[in-house]
Amino acid sequence: MARILGILLVGFLLWPGGPARAAAWEAPPGWSVIDTGHSYKALIGRLNAAVKANKMGLVSRASATLGAKSLGQTIPGNMVVGVYRPDFAVRMLAASVPAGIEAPIRFYITENGDGTATLSYKKPSAIFAPYTDGGAALHELAAELDTIFARIAREAAAP
């Protein structure tokens, strides 16, 4: 029980927007984390536009904020947005069926205590790195997706 409480306390202290974070959180290995001057709501709209402009598809959305609201609770803005495209899915699966669990690749939008939002994502090359069965084809696909995801993030986060 004490271990569970300790884990929950550490999670609360490290949670973006929690007491230990004034702004964006530090990028874990293989991630890109971008502080933006945009509000949470504005960043969602900007990400949607950047995904569309880069000819990718918005595949899924999950919002802990909306889930908490359904329970009568309020938490800072928090949304995961899945992005992919059918031609990438076909190429990925041709290279590695097990890698299919990783699609869609996700962007993560978190609201900061100062009213701004952070955009983060795990880089496709880091996501697909463990799938050695995919060989050069999966490596090339991941590199291509790295470029697209970086461009989407840059466009969404731009002032």
Secondary structure as the mmCIF struct_conf table of DSSP 4:
data_model
#
loop_
_struct_conf.conf_type_id
_struct_conf.id
_struct_conf.beg_label_comp_id
_struct_conf.beg_label_asym_id
_struct_conf.beg_label_seq_id
_struct_conf.end_label_comp_id
_struct_conf.end_label_asym_id
_struct_conf.end_label_seq_id
HELX_RH_AL_P HELX_RH_AL_P1 ALA A 2 LEU A 14
BEND BEND1 TRP A 15 TRP A 15
TURN_TY1_P TURN_TY1_P1 PRO A 16 GLY A 17
BEND BEND2 GLY A 18 GLY A 18
TURN_TY1_P TURN_TY1_P2 PRO A 19 ALA A 20
BEND BEND3 ALA A 22 ALA A 23
HELX_LH_PP_P HELX_LH_PP_P1 ALA A 24 PRO A 28
TURN_TY1_P TURN_TY1_P3 PRO A 29 GLY A 30
STRN STRN1 TRP A 31 ASP A 35
BEND BEND4 GLY A 37 HIS A 38
HELX_RH_AL_P HELX_RH_AL_P2 TYR A 40 ALA A 53
TURN_TY1_P TURN_TY1_P4 ASN A 54 LYS A 55
STRN STRN2 GLY A 57 SER A 63
HELX_RH_AL_P HELX_RH_AL_P3 ALA A 64 SER A 70
TURN_TY1_P TURN_TY1_P5 LEU A 71 GLY A 72
STRN STRN3 ASN A 78 TYR A 84
HELX_RH_AL_P HELX_RH_AL_P4 PRO A 86 ALA A 95
BEND BEND5 VAL A 97 VAL A 97
HELX_RH_3T_P HELX_RH_3T_P1 PRO A 98 GLU A 102
HELX_LH_PP_P HELX_LH_PP_P2 ALA A 103 ALA A 103
BEND BEND6 PRO A 104 PRO A 104
STRN STRN4 ILE A 105 GLU A 111
TURN_TY1_P TURN_TY1_P6 GLY A 113 ASP A 114
BEND BEND7 GLY A 115 GLY A 115
STRN STRN5 ALA A 117 LYS A 122
HELX_RH_AL_P HELX_RH_AL_P5 PRO A 124 PHE A 128
TURN_TY1_P TURN_TY1_P7 ALA A 129 PRO A 130
HELX_RH_3T_P HELX_RH_3T_P2 THR A 132 GLY A 134
HELX_RH_AL_P HELX_RH_AL_P6 GLY A 135 ALA A 157
#
